[in-house]
Amino acid sequence: MALAGLKPFPKKTSEAMAYVPFQPDNAETYAVYRGFEAGTMYKSLDKPFCPDTCGGFKL
């Protein structure tokens, strides 16, 4: 979702660079306690890392 002419990502993106899209003013957020647990207040940015269940590698 674009904000006042802003695009969520740069026109040219590079491999191996992290980009976080702009969050709109009306983005769905967590309650404070859940935001602290998740590491973000925005539900759309909550992307847990679970290598064992998400096809990660084994040592």
MDAnalysis code that builds the backbone (N, CA, C; Angstrom):
import MDAnalysis as mda
import numpy as np

u = mda.Universe.empty(177, n_residues=59, atom_resindex=np.repeat(np.arange(59), 3), trajectory=True)
u.add_TopologyAttr("name", ["N", "CA", "C"] * 59)
u.add_TopologyAttr("resid", np.arange(1, 60))
u.add_TopologyAttr("resname", ["MET", "ALA", "LEU", "ALA", "GLY", "LEU", "LYS", "PRO", "PHE", "PRO", "LYS", "LYS", "THR", "SER", "GLU", "ALA", "MET", "ALA", "TYR", "VAL", "PRO", "PHE", "GLN", "PRO", "ASP", "ASN", "ALA", "GLU", "THR", "TYR", "ALA", "VAL", "TYR", "ARG", "GLY", "PHE", "GLU", "ALA", "GLY", "THR", "MET", "TYR", "LYS", "SER", "LEU", "ASP", "LYS", "PRO", "PHE", "CYS", "PRO", "ASP", "THR", "CYS", "GLY", "GLY", "PHE", "LYS", "LEU"])
u.atoms.positions = np.array([
    [0.832, -1.172, 0.000],
    [0.000, 0.000, 0.000],
    [0.882, 1.241, 0.000],
    [0.692, 2.139, -0.937],
    [1.528, 3.337, -1.059],
    [0.974, 4.473, -0.199],
    [1.849, 5.241, 0.393],
    [1.470, 6.395, 1.199],
    [1.887, 7.670, 0.495],
    [0.955, 8.499, 0.150],
    [1.234, 9.815, -0.432],
    [2.353, 9.761, -1.466],
    [2.247, 8.840, -2.408],
    [3.242, 8.739, -3.472],
    [4.446, 7.882, -3.140],
    [4.572, 7.422, -1.895],
    [5.694, 6.559, -1.524],
    [5.376, 5.127, -1.920],
    [6.324, 4.464, -2.501],
    [6.175, 3.052, -2.841],
    [6.670, 2.223, -1.655],
    [6.119, 1.008, -1.443],
    [6.568, 0.207, -0.307],
    [8.024, -0.233, -0.405],
    [8.554, -0.375, -1.607],
    [9.951, -0.772, -1.799],
    [10.618, 0.179, -2.789],
    [11.951, 0.322, -2.726],
    [12.658, 1.140, -3.707],
    [12.435, 0.621, -5.127],
    [12.537, 1.517, -6.108],
    [12.335, 1.131, -7.510],
    [13.294, 0.015, -7.909],
    [14.559, 0.158, -7.550],
    [15.562, -0.873, -7.823],
    [16.005, -1.461, -6.494],
    [15.787, -2.749, -6.326],
    [16.249, -3.406, -5.106],
    [17.435, -4.302, -5.435],
    [18.281, -4.480, -4.472],
    [19.489, -5.265, -4.637],
    [19.343, -6.577, -3.881],
    [19.965, -7.642, -4.391],
    [19.966, -8.906, -3.669],
    [20.714, -8.727, -2.354],
    [20.330, -9.506, -1.384],
    [20.982, -9.539, -0.064],
    [20.849, -8.236, 0.715],
    [19.877, -7.423, 0.370],
    [19.602, -6.202, 1.127],
    [18.233, -6.353, 1.777],
    [18.133, -6.017, 3.039],
    [16.852, -6.107, 3.737],
    [16.058, -4.835, 3.531],
    [14.799, -4.990, 3.203],
    [13.899, -3.856, 3.029],
    [12.654, -4.106, 3.861],
    [12.207, -3.104, 4.568],
    [10.966, -3.189, 5.328],
    [10.002, -2.184, 4.719],
    [8.847, -2.649, 4.255],
    [7.908, -1.725, 3.631],
    [7.372, -0.709, 4.637],
    [6.976, 0.467, 4.122],
    [6.345, 1.461, 4.970],
    [5.036, 0.891, 5.501],
    [4.721, 1.181, 6.740],
    [3.471, 0.730, 7.321],
    [2.439, 1.849, 7.212],
    [1.269, 1.551, 6.673],
    [0.240, 2.586, 6.583],
    [-0.249, 2.987, 7.970],
    [-0.837, 4.165, 8.070],
    [-1.322, 4.661, 9.360],
    [-2.360, 3.737, 9.990],
    [-3.107, 3.017, 9.167],
    [-4.169, 2.166, 9.690],
    [-3.750, 0.692, 9.752],
    [-2.451, 0.421, 9.791],
    [-1.958, -0.957, 9.838],
    [-2.404, -1.637, 11.123],
    [-2.746, -2.917, 11.016],
    [-3.185, -3.682, 12.177],
    [-1.996, -3.912, 13.107],
    [-2.178, -3.625, 14.378],
    [-1.095, -3.764, 15.352],
    [-1.491, -4.731, 16.460],
    [-0.467, -5.195, 17.181],
    [-0.653, -6.057, 18.341],
    [-0.884, -5.217, 19.590],
    [-1.388, -5.879, 20.619],
    [-1.398, -5.276, 21.951],
    [0.062, -5.163, 22.394],
    [0.333, -4.267, 23.322],
    [1.715, -3.990, 23.731],
    [2.447, -5.253, 24.161],
    [1.856, -6.070, 25.027],
    [2.548, -7.272, 25.514],
    [2.871, -8.226, 24.363],
    [1.956, -8.384, 23.395],
    [2.204, -9.282, 22.257],
    [3.263, -8.686, 21.329],
    [3.265, -7.384, 21.169],
    [4.289, -6.718, 20.354],
    [5.688, -6.954, 20.896],
    [5.832, -6.905, 22.219],
    [7.136, -7.181, 22.828],
    [7.552, -8.625, 22.588],
    [6.608, -9.558, 22.685],
    [6.922, -10.964, 22.442],
    [7.328, -11.202, 20.995],
    [6.627, -10.568, 20.063],
    [6.866, -10.779, 18.630],
    [8.058, -9.979, 18.113],
    [8.432, -8.911, 18.810],
    [9.524, -8.065, 18.339],
    [9.069, -7.013, 17.347],
    [7.763, -6.889, 17.149],
    [7.192, -5.865, 16.284],
    [5.759, -5.607, 16.718],
    [5.295, -4.406, 16.529],
    [3.908, -4.077, 16.838],
    [2.995, -4.368, 15.651],
    [3.580, -4.490, 14.452],
    [2.789, -4.674, 13.235],
    [2.614, -6.157, 12.918],
    [1.364, -6.611, 12.810],
    [1.087, -8.015, 12.517],
    [1.681, -8.430, 11.173],
    [1.667, -7.543, 10.184],
    [2.177, -7.900, 8.858],
    [3.693, -8.086, 8.840],
    [4.406, -7.604, 9.859],
    [5.861, -7.761, 9.929],
    [6.281, -8.919, 10.829],
    [5.329, -9.589, 11.442],
    [5.641, -10.707, 12.339],
    [5.905, -11.950, 11.494],
    [7.167, -12.232, 11.255],
    [7.600, -13.375, 10.437],
    [8.536, -14.234, 11.275],
    [7.982, -15.124, 12.096],
    [8.837, -15.941, 12.959],
    [9.788, -16.834, 12.156],
    [10.969, -17.036, 12.684],
    [11.961, -17.915, 12.062],
    [11.890, -19.259, 12.752],
    [11.522, -20.278, 12.018],
    [11.413, -21.621, 12.599],
    [12.095, -22.610, 11.657],
    [13.418, -22.724, 11.731],
    [14.166, -23.549, 10.786],
    [13.798, -25.037, 10.830],
    [13.407, -25.548, 11.972],
    [13.065, -26.963, 12.075],
    [11.775, -27.315, 11.353],
    [10.829, -26.402, 11.341],
    [9.526, -26.683, 10.735],
    [9.322, -25.989, 9.392],
    [10.221, -25.086, 9.037],
    [10.061, -24.319, 7.799],
    [11.082, -24.727, 6.728],
    [11.629, -25.916, 6.826],
    [12.583, -26.366, 5.815],
    [14.002, -25.865, 5.998],
    [14.357, -25.497, 7.230],
    [15.706, -25.015, 7.487],
    [16.739, -26.125, 7.398],
    [17.977, -25.770, 7.554],
    [19.055, -26.745, 7.438],
    [19.329, -27.436, 8.765],
    [19.917, -28.588, 8.693],
    [20.329, -29.321, 9.898],
    [21.845, -29.311, 9.981],
    [22.376, -29.195, 11.179],
    [23.832, -29.230, 11.371],
    [24.303, -30.652, 11.544],
])
